Amino acid sequence: NISPKLFQKAIQQGLKAALFTTSTAAIMLSSSGALGVAAGVVSNNNNAAFSDLAAANNWNDITAEGIANGTPVDGPQNGMAFTYGGDHTITADEAGRIITAINVAGTTPVGLNITQNTVVGSIVTGGNLLPVTITAGKSLTLNGTNAVAANHGFDAPADNYTGLGNITLGGANAA
């Protein structure tokens, strides 16, 4: 026979262990993207900017197939990938933004204007190159540590810059 207090204590310890295991699994799934964390966005209009809010309708959620799903969203956030949805100019105007990958396949991108320090992991293409203009005093850092999976609408290995075109420095201290 087990006393009711010991039984209650055993149940509580079992529930705590189960809750911890479930929480740990949820955290691991969340960081892997398996819980549906937003994977990326696609530009919807020319002159889109990273700082655009959904109301501007310059960015859409991206499907696993790499196309806009018609749902307006904010511009690319840290850790996201984005796709050029047309022959657009896009402005990287959010300081310190880290973009995992940029996809320019299927477009002839007009350019990427770097007006705030930006980090990009990969720039992939289907043949066309992305010209970049860097504002004086700002930098574009190419530093990819993780591959981008197809749930961003495209695959991109880490540190792949085959889509990088001409770089124009907008002043003596652009980097």
C-alpha positions in Angstrom: 0.0 0.0 0.0 1.1 3.6 -0.8 0.0 6.5 1.2 -2.1 9.2 -0.6 0.6 11.8 0.1 3.3 9.6 -1.5 1.0 8.8 -4.4 0.2 12.5 -5.0 4.0 13.4 -4.8 4.8 10.6 -7.3 2.1 12.0 -9.7 3.4 15.6 -9.4 7.0 14.5 -10.1 5.8 12.5 -13.1 3.8 15.5 -14.4 6.8 17.8 -13.9 9.1 15.5 -15.9 6.5 15.2 -18.7 6.0 18.9 -18.8 9.7 19.5 -19.0 10.2 17.0 -21.7 7.3 18.5 -23.7 8.6 22.0 -23.3 12.1 21.0 -24.3 10.7 19.3 -27.4 8.6 22.3 -28.3 11.7 24.6 -28.0 13.7 22.2 -30.2 10.9 22.1 -32.8 10.5 25.8 -32.7 14.2 26.6 -33.3 14.2 24.1 -36.2 11.3 25.8 -37.9 9.1 22.8 -37.6 6.4 24.6 -35.6 5.6 26.9 -38.6 7.9 29.8 -37.7 7.8 32.3 -40.6 10.4 31.2 -43.1 10.6 34.0 -45.5 8.9 36.6 -47.6 8.7 37.6 -51.2 8.8 41.2 -52.6 5.4 42.2 -54.0 6.3 45.7 -55.3 9.2 47.7 -56.6 10.9 49.9 -54.0 10.1 47.6 -51.1 12.1 48.1 -47.9 13.0 45.9 -45.0 11.2 48.4 -42.7 7.9 48.1 -44.6 4.9 47.1 -42.5 2.3 44.7 -43.9 -0.1 47.6 -44.5 2.2 48.9 -47.3 1.6 45.6 -49.2 5.2 45.5 -50.4 5.9 42.0 -49.0 3.9 38.7 -49.0 4.3 35.5 -47.1 6.1 32.9 -49.2 4.9 29.4 -49.9 7.1 26.3 -49.9 7.0 26.5 -53.7 8.6 30.0 -53.5 5.7 32.1 -54.6 3.7 34.8 -52.8 0.6 33.5 -51.1 -1.2 36.9 -51.2 -1.0 37.6 -47.5 0.7 41.0 -46.8 3.5 40.8 -44.2 6.2 43.0 -42.7 9.5 43.2 -44.6 12.2 40.6 -43.9 13.0 40.1 -40.2 16.2 38.7 -38.7 16.9 35.1 -39.6 14.5 35.2 -42.6 15.2 34.6 -46.3 13.6 36.6 -49.0 12.8 36.3 -52.7 12.7 39.0 -55.3 9.1 38.7 -56.6 9.9 40.8 -59.7 12.4 43.1 -61.3 12.6 45.3 -58.1 14.8 47.6 -56.2 14.8 46.7 -52.5 16.3 48.8 -49.7 17.9 47.2 -46.6 17.1 50.0 -44.2 16.9 48.2 -40.9 20.2 48.4 -38.8 21.9 45.1 -38.2 19.4 43.0 -40.1 20.6 39.4 -40.6 19.2 37.8 -43.8 19.8 34.1 -44.2 19.5 34.1 -48.0 18.3 36.2 -51.0 16.8 34.5 -54.0 16.9 36.4 -57.3 16.1 33.4 -59.6 13.4 34.1 -62.2 13.9 37.9 -62.1 16.2 40.6 -63.3 16.6 42.4 -60.0 17.2 46.2 -60.3 19.2 46.2 -57.1 19.7 46.0 -53.4 20.4 49.3 -51.7 22.2 48.9 -48.4 21.4 51.9 -46.3 22.0 50.2 -42.9 24.6 47.6 -41.9 23.3 44.3 -43.2 24.5 40.6 -43.0 23.5 38.2 -45.8 24.2 34.4 -45.7 23.7 33.5 -49.4 22.6 35.1 -52.6 21.3 32.5 -55.1 20.2 32.9 -58.7 18.9 31.1 -61.7 21.3 33.1 -63.8 20.7 36.8 -63.2 22.8 38.7 -60.7 21.9 41.1 -57.9 23.6 44.5 -58.1 24.3 46.0 -54.7 24.8 49.7 -53.8 26.3 50.4 -50.4 25.6 53.8 -48.8 28.6 55.7 -47.4 29.4 54.6 -43.8 27.4 51.3 -44.1 28.4 47.8 -44.7 27.2 44.5 -46.3 28.7 41.5 -44.6 28.6 38.2 -46.4 28.6 35.5 -43.7 26.4 32.4 -44.0 26.6 29.7 -41.4 23.5 27.7 -42.2 21.9 26.4 -45.3 18.4 27.5 -46.2 15.9 24.7 -46.6 13.1 24.5 -49.2 10.5 25.8 -46.7 11.8 29.3 -47.6 10.6 28.7 -51.1 14.1 27.7 -52.3 17.2 25.9 -51.3 20.4 27.7 -50.6 23.7 26.3 -49.3 25.5 28.4 -46.7 28.0 30.9 -48.1 26.8 30.8 -51.7 27.1 34.1 -53.4 26.7 33.0 -57.1 23.9 35.6 -57.4 26.0 38.6 -56.3 26.4 41.1 -59.1 28.3 44.4 -59.3 28.9 46.3 -56.0 28.8 50.0 -56.1 30.2 51.9 -53.1 28.4 55.0 -52.3 31.3 56.9 -50.7 34.8 56.4 -49.6 33.9 54.7 -46.3 31.3 52.2 -47.6 32.4 48.6 -46.9 
